[in-house]
Amino acid sequence: MPRQIFQLKMSLAGVRPPVWRRVLVPAGYTLDRLHRVVQHAMGWRDCHLHSFEIDAVQYGEPDPDGELALHDELDVRLDAVLGKGSRFSYTYDFGDWWEHDLVVEDALTADPDERYPICLDGERACPPEGIGGPLGYRALLVALAEQGDPADLDDPQQAMLRDWAGSTFDPSRFDASRTNTLLRRFC
């Protein structure tokens, strides 16, 4: 029987201009594997807790202290809870609270000669870890845009944000080839 794959679009909520990725993933993946796909496709480093919400049910890594009521993501296959047209969310870093909107755009037959997951397309760099969520990212974009303005060179908050992001961070850049290298290596 041919393997099925899902075409997913994942978009970072509350961020303008939009940051998004379109990926192909095996429908037989478990939610913990999808977590790794989201991490590498978006450019995160998997330094924080996360959860999925599908049809009002929360999934993630079980909390050993029992404080978070999550179903174990290791026990849930995508094709058991999702289908074409399904919409669900993924939250990463409960401090910064990065919400991702995900939609299953299509269900396809896998190409037997292809290796999955694959990132088909995307737009813009993912915000740096620990920048402070959507509000912190918005402040970073302002700081980067005003970087050449002599009136703003003395603003310590903007300088701190630029230092946090690093000199090579370009919010407009997305490299599908690098993303696919990471997906093949780690997913």
N, C-alpha and C positions, 0 to 999 in steps of 0.2 A: 504494500500500500504506500503511495507517495506521501512524503512528509508535507505537512502544512506549515506555512509561515504567516505571520501577521505583519502587515505594514502599519507601523505606529508613527503618529506624529506627537512629539512631546514639546510643549511650550512652557516657558517659565512665566508664571502668572505675576501680574503686578509690575512688570518691567517694560519700559518703552525706551527706545525702539525694541521690537520683539526679539527674543532669543529663542530659537527653536531648532529641533532636529527631526528628520524623518529617517526611520530605521526599519530594517527587516529583521525579525527575530523568529526563531522556531516557536511554533505554537505550543510545543511540549515543554518549553522552558518553565521552570518554577519561578515564583515571584522573587526569590533571592537572586536568581540569575538575571532577571530583568533589572533588579536594583543595580547590579554591576554594569549592565548595558547603559542605564541612565547615567550612572556616575561617569563612565568613560566617554560616552557620546556628548554629554554636556560639558565635560571638563572639570568635574569635581574630583576631589582626592579621597573620598570615603573616610572622612575624619569625624563624622557625626552620626547620630541616630537618624533613622528614617522610618517612614510607614507608607503603606498604600491604603487607599480607601476605595473599595469596589462595592457598589450597591449597599452603601451604609455599613459595611463591615470593614474593620481595621485589620491590616496584616502587617507583620514586621518580625523582627527578632524578638522572641519571647523575653519578657522582663523577668530576671531571676528573683527579683523582690516582689513581683506580682502587682506593681503599682500601675503599669500600663496594661490594659486589657487588649492584647493583640493576638490574633490567630497566627500560628507559625507559618511564615512565608515559605519555609522549606517544604511544607505539605501541600502547596497549592500550585497546580499547573495552570498556565495561562488559558489553555483551551477548555479548562473546566469552569472558568469563571468569566471568560471574555469571548466575544465573537465580533464579527464585522459590525461596526457602528457603536461598539461599547465605548463609553466615556468613563474615566476614572482619574484619581489623583494620586500623586506621589509627593510627600513632604520630606524635605531633607533639612537637617540642622534645626532642631526645635528651638534654638536660641535665635538664629537669624530668620527662620521660618520661610524657607524657599519652597513655594508650592509650584508643582508642575501639573499642568493639565495634559492628560494623555487621551488619545482617541485611536481606536483600531479603525484605520481607514479602509483596510481591505484584508481579506483572507485569501491566500494564494497557494498554489502548489510549489513546493521548493524545487529549485533547479538542482538535480543530483550532483552536478559538477561544481556547485558554488558552496562556499563556506560562509556560514552565518554566525553571528549577526553582521549586518552591513549597514553603514550609514549612507543613505542615498543623497541627502541634501541637508542644509542647515543655514542658519543665518546668525551672525554675530558671535563674539566670544562670550563664554559664560562668565558671570561676575566672579571675582576672586573670593576664595574661602574667607570667612570671618569679616567681610566688609560691612556687615550690619544689615543684611536683608535688603529688600527693595528700596527702602529709604536711604540706606547707606550707599547702595549702588548709584542711586540718583545723585547723591552728593558727590560721589567719585566722578561721574560723568560731567558734572558741572566743573569740578576741579580740573579735569583733563581738558575741557573746552576752554577754560580761562587760563590755562598754563602759560600762554605767551603774553597775557595782559599784565603790564608792569604794576597796575594797581592791586592785583591779587597775589603778587609774588611774596608779600609779607604775611599772608593769611596762614597761620600755623595749622589750622584744621585742613585746609586744602593741601598743604605740603605733606601733612601726615597721610592723607588719603592717597596721594600720588606715590609716596614711599611704600605704602602698604601694597599697592597694586604692582609696583615694580616698573622699571623703565621700559621693559619690553611689552607691557600689557597694551594691547590695541583693541578697544571694545568693538570695532567694526570687523575684526578679522575672524574668519572661520576657515579651518583647514580640514576638509573632508578626508584627505589622504592620511593625515596624522591621526584623525579620529578612527579611521578604519584600521590603522596599524595598532592602536591601543585596543580596539575591540577584538582583533584577532589574537593579540597577545594575552589579554586578561579575561576574555569572556568565552 
